């Protein structure tokens, strides 16, 4: 990545040098030279960008089309587990949701929108908006997810001899969450290994190969917890004594935290038949968690970068794809885990997507 930036800067300074050299000519000549310089600068910049997708054609077949259209069905799993220093725990998750939506792509850029069909009738609005940039060498995923409401209490532990079994699988509309951010990754063996072949269908892997991965991501989580609604449920199902304990131990009304992480891992593409690919990858991410509730002085202080603010997160991916370069179909799954811990409060979240899709490429490249 750094070398590409240097190449762009070099091309820019070369262009400036050429412009200075032409300053002694006539006005018409200067105009002609400037046009030529502009064309050269654009050509140099284009050559730099092309390097992001240079491949060994013995391993990877390039995309033959400029555009793609795809329909995708996504089944989503979500879970939040919150706890306190007093060993009080509550786990919340909704029923599995099914989302359907269209995706369109132009070369490296992929845009999509999915609507949650399984919760339309009960008013729990959930949606995903994603935008991606893929090349064989680098990739960027932008995402925004509203998890809405519709959560159920899967597990609850309050201690003090309180039986919380009556709270299991009870709907709890006092919880809502949203996640937004971006993932940036770098493929080391990008000339022979194609991540896009497995997860964006923009190239074809023709021979089995693997690669080490490195990544950087920033994710912001917003969690809302309604104490009054929880107190009502406890009063009705467990008893007034549970409400007294609840008032002092459960999570804050609102929790906002930012996850900044560096990741490293390995991925492998297995070509087990013509036009068929199976892929698997796993990355471990060292994440720094920063709460927006802290003061500005705490947020920018180097003292805040201590071991207690770091947690180990994980990202796993798998895929099976059939792609004959014109038509493609397949399935993939992605699982993310995030851990946020402070001295008095912790939150662990898990997001998993399982996708089924079918699509076509069009607009053959000349």
C-alpha positions in Angstrom: 0.0 0.0 0.0 2.8 2.4 0.9 4.6 1.8 -2.4 1.5 2.6 -4.4 1.2 5.9 -2.5 4.8 6.7 -3.3 4.3 5.9 -7.0 1.4 8.3 -7.2 3.4 11.0 -5.5 6.3 10.3 -7.9 4.0 10.6 -10.9 2.7 13.9 -9.6 6.2 15.4 -9.2 7.2 14.2 -12.6 4.2 16.0 -14.0 5.1 19.2 -12.2 8.7 18.9 -13.4 7.5 18.6 -17.0 5.2 21.6 -16.6 8.1 23.7 -15.3 10.3 22.6 -18.2 7.7 23.8 -20.7 7.3 27.3 -19.2 9.7 28.9 -21.7 7.7 28.0 -24.7 4.9 30.0 -26.4 1.4 30.2 -24.9 0.0 27.8 -27.5 2.9 25.4 -27.0 2.4 25.6 -23.2 -1.3 24.7 -23.7 -0.3 21.8 -25.9 2.3 20.6 -23.4 -0.1 21.0 -20.5 -2.6 18.8 -22.3 0.1 16.2 -22.9 1.3 16.4 -19.3 -2.3 15.9 -18.1 -2.7 12.9 -20.2 0.6 11.5 -19.0 -0.3 12.1 -15.4 -3.7 10.3 -15.9 -1.9 7.4 -17.6 0.7 7.1 -14.8 -2.0 7.1 -12.2 -4.0 4.5 -14.2 -0.9 2.3 -14.3 -0.5 2.6 -10.6 -4.1 1.6 -10.0 -3.8 -1.4 -12.4 -1.0 -2.9 -10.2 -3.7 -3.6 -7.6 -5.1 -6.3 -9.9 -2.1 -7.8 -11.5 -2.4 -11.6 -11.3 -0.7 -14.8 -12.4 -3.1 -16.0 -15.1 -2.0 -19.6 -14.4 -3.9 -19.3 -11.1 -6.5 -16.6 -11.7 -8.7 -15.8 -14.6 -9.6 -12.2 -15.0 -13.1 -10.8 -15.1 -14.4 -10.5 -18.7 -17.3 -8.1 -17.9 -17.7 -4.6 -16.5 -21.0 -5.0 -14.7 -22.8 -7.5 -12.6 -26.3 -7.9 -11.1 -27.0 -10.3 -8.2 -30.0 -11.3 -6.0 -29.0 -12.4 -2.5 -30.8 -14.0 0.5 -29.2 -13.5 3.8 -29.9 -15.3 7.1 -28.5 -13.4 10.0 -27.6 -14.4 13.5 -27.0 -11.8 16.2 -26.2 -12.0 19.9 -25.3 -9.6 22.7 -24.0 -10.8 26.1 -23.6 -8.1 28.7 -22.2 -8.6 32.2 -21.0 -6.7 35.3 -18.2 -7.0 37.7 -20.7 -8.6 40.1 -21.0 -11.6 37.7 -24.5 -10.6 36.5 -25.1 -11.7 33.0 -27.8 -11.2 30.4 -27.7 -12.6 26.8 -30.0 -11.1 24.2 -30.6 -12.2 20.6 -33.5 -12.1 18.1 -34.9 -15.0 16.1 -33.0 -15.7 12.9 -33.9 -13.1 10.3 -34.1 -13.6 6.5 -33.2 -10.6 4.3 -33.4 -10.3 0.5 -32.0 -7.6 -1.7 -30.4 -6.7 -5.0 -26.7 -6.0 -5.5 -25.1 -4.2 -8.5 -21.4 -3.9 -9.3 -19.1 -2.1 -11.7 -15.6 -3.6 -11.8 -14.2 -3.2 -8.3 -17.2 -1.4 -6.7 -20.1 -3.4 -5.3 -23.3 -1.9 -3.8 -26.2 -3.6 -2.1 -29.2 -3.2 0.1 -31.2 -5.9 2.0 -34.6 -5.7 3.6 -35.5 -7.9 6.5 -38.6 -9.8 5.3 -39.1 -11.9 8.5 -39.8 -8.9 10.7 -41.9 -6.7 8.4 -45.2 -7.8 9.8 -44.3 -7.1 13.5 -42.8 -3.7 12.9 -39.2 -4.5 13.9 -37.3 -2.7 11.2 -33.8 -4.0 10.3 -31.7 -3.2 7.3 -28.2 -3.5 6.0 -26.4 -1.1 3.7 -23.0 -2.1 2.3 -20.5 -0.8 -0.2 -17.3 -2.6 -1.2 -14.2 -2.0 -3.1 -12.4 -5.2 -4.2 -9.1 -5.9 -5.9 -6.8 -8.9 -5.7 -4.4 -6.9 -3.5 -6.6 -4.8 -1.3 -10.2 -4.6 -0.3 -12.5 -2.2 1.6 -16.0 -3.0 3.1 -18.2 -0.2 4.3 -21.3 -1.2 6.3 -24.2 0.1 8.3 -26.5 -2.2 10.2 -29.5 -1.4 12.3 -30.4 -4.3 14.5 -33.7 -2.8 15.6 -35.7 -4.4 18.4 -37.3 -7.8 18.6 -34.7 -9.3 20.9 -35.4 -12.1 23.3 -33.7 -12.9 26.6 -31.8 -16.1 26.0 -30.0 -16.3 29.3 -30.1 -14.3 32.5 -28.0 -14.6 35.7 -28.6 -12.3 38.7 -27.2 -14.2 41.6 -28.5 -13.7 45.2 -30.5 -16.9 44.9 -32.9 -15.4 42.3 -34.4 -17.9 39.8 -34.4 -16.3 36.4 -35.7 -19.3 34.5 -39.1 -17.6 33.9 -37.2 -14.9 31.9 -35.8 -17.4 29.3 -36.9 -16.7 25.7 -39.1 -13.8 26.8 -39.4 -11.0 24.2 -37.6 -7.8 25.3 -38.4 -4.7 23.3 -36.3 -2.5 25.5 -33.0 -3.3 23.6 -31.8 -1.9 20.3 -28.4 -1.7 18.6 -26.6 -0.5 15.5 -23.2 -1.1 14.0 -21.3 0.9 11.4 -17.8 1.0 10.2 -15.3 -0.3 7.6 -12.9 -3.2 7.1 -9.7 -2.8 5.1 -7.6 -5.9 4.2 -4.4 -6.6 2.4 -3.7 -9.9 0.5 0.0 -10.8 0.5 -0.1 -13.5 -2.2 -2.4 -11.5 -4.4 -0.9 -12.6 -7.7 -2.0 -16.2 -7.2 -4.7 -16.0 -4.6 -8.0 -14.3 -5.2 -10.2 -13.2 -2.3 -12.7 -11.6 -4.7 -13.2 -15.0 -6.5 -14.7 -16.4 -3.3 -16.6 -13.4 -1.9 -17.4 -11.0 -4.8 -17.3 -13.3 -7.8 -15.3 -10.7 -9.8 -12.5 -13.2 -10.8 -12.1 -17.0 -11.1 -9.6 -19.0 -9.2 -8.3 -21.7 -11.5 -5.7 -23.4 -9.3 -5.8 -23.9 -5.5 -3.8 -21.5 -3.5 -3.6 -19.7 -0.1 -2.4 -16.4 1.3 -1.7 -14.6 4.5 -4.0 -11.7 5.3 -3.6 -8.4 7.2 -6.3 -6.0 8.0 -7.4 -2.8 9.8 -11.0 -1.9 10.8 -12.9 0.7 12.7 -16.4 -0.2 14.1 -18.8 1.8 16.1 -21.4 0.1 18.3 -24.5 1.9 19.8 -26.5 -0.1 22.4 -29.7 1.1 24.0 -31.0 -0.7 27.1 -34.4 0.2 28.6 -34.3 -0.3 32.4 -37.9 0.5 32.9 -39.0 -2.2 30.5 -36.7 -4.7 32.1 -38.0 -3.8 35.6 -41.6 -4.4 34.4 -40.7 -7.9 33.1 -38.8 -8.8 36.3 -41.7 -7.6 38.4 -44.2 -9.7 36.4 -42.2 -12.9 36.0 -39.7 -13.1 38.9 -40.9 -10.7 41.7 -40.3 -7.4 43.3 -37.1 -8.6 44.9 -35.5 -9.1 41.5 -36.3 -5.4 40.5 -34.2 -4.2 43.5 -31.2 -6.2 42.4 -31.7 -5.1 38.8 -31.6 -1.4 39.6 -28.0 -1.6 40.7 -26.4 -4.2 38.5 -27.6 -4.1 34.9 -26.0 -2.3 32.0 -26.1 1.5 31.4 -29.0 3.0 29.5 -26.8 3.7 26.5 -23.5 2.3 25.6 -21.4 3.7 22.7 -18.0 2.3 22.0 -15.6 2.3 19.1 -13.5 -0.7 18.1 -10.2 0.0 16.4 -8.4 -3.2 15.5 -5.5 -4.8 13.5 -6.0 -8.3 12.3 -3.9 -11.1 10.8 -4.9 -14.4 9.4 -4.8 -17.0 6.6 -7.1 -17.9 3.7 -7.2 -20.8 1.3 -9.0 -21.3 -2.0 -9.6 -24.9 -3.1 -10.5 -25.5 -6.7 -12.0 -28.9 -6.4 -13.7 -29.0 -9.9 -13.9 -26.9 -13.1 -15.7 -23.6 -12.3 -16.0 -24.7 -8.6 -14.3 -23.1 -5.6 -14.4 -23.7 -1.8 -12.8 -21.1 0.4 -12.1 -20.7 4.1 -10.3 -18.0 6.1 -9.8 -16.9 9.7 -8.3 -13.8 11.1 -7.6 -12.9 14.7 -8.0 -9.1 15.5 -6.4 -7.2 18.4 -9.0 -4.5 19.1 -8.7 -1.3 21.1 -12.1 -0.4 22.6 -12.8 3.3 23.4 -16.0 4.4 25.1 -17.5 7.7 23.9 -18.6 8.3 27.5 -15.1 9.1 28.6 -13.8 12.6 28.8 -11.8 14.2 25.9 -8.7 14.2 28.0 -9.1 10.4 28.6 -9.8 9.7 25.0 -6.6 11.3 23.7 -4.3 10.3 26.6 -1.6 7.7 25.9 -2.3 6.4 29.3 -5.6 5.1 28.0 -3.8 2.7 25.7 -3.3 0.0 28.3 -3.7 -3.7 28.2 -7.1 -3.6 29.9 -8.5 -1.7 26.9 -7.4 -4.4 24.4 -9.4 -7.5 23.5 -9.0 -10.3 21.0 -11.7 -10.4 18.3 -12.2 -12.9 15.5 -13.4 -13.0 11.9 -14.2 -16.2 10.1 -15.3 -16.7 6.5 -16.3 -19.7 4.3 -17.7 -20.0 0.7 -18.6 -22.4 -2.0 -19.0 -20.8 -5.5 -19.8 -22.0 -9.0 -18.8 -19.4 -11.6 -18.5 -19.9 -15.4 -17.5 -16.1 -15.8 -21.0 -15.3 -17.3 -23.3 -16.8 -14.6 -22.5 -17.5 -11.0 -24.2 -18.9 -7.9 -23.1 -20.0 -4.4 -23.2 -19.5 -0.7 -20.9 -18.0 1.9 -20.9 -17.3 5.6 -19.2 -14.7 7.7 -18.8 -14.6 11.5 -17.6 -11.6 13.5 -17.0 -11.5 17.3 -16.4 -8.3 19.3 -15.5 -8.0 23.0 -15.8 -4.8 25.0 -14.6 -4.8 28.6 -14.4 -2.1 31.3 -13.9 -2.5 35.1 -17.6 -2.5 35.8 -19.2 -3.6 32.5 -18.6 -5.9 29.6 -20.3 -6.6 26.3 -19.6 -9.4 23.9 -21.4 -9.4 20.5 -21.5 -12.0 17.7 -22.7 -11.3 14.2 -23.1 -14.1 11.6 -24.4 -14.0 8.0 -25.2 -16.9 5.8 -25.8 -15.9 2.1 -27.3 -17.6 -0.9 -27.0 -15.8 -4.2 -27.3 -16.1 -8.0 -26.2 -13.5 -10.5 -24.9 -12.6 -13.9 -22.2 -10.5 -15.5 -22.8 -8.3 -18.5 -21.2 -5.6 -20.5 -18.3 -7.5 -22.0 -14.9 -5.7 -21.8 -13.3 -4.8 -25.1 
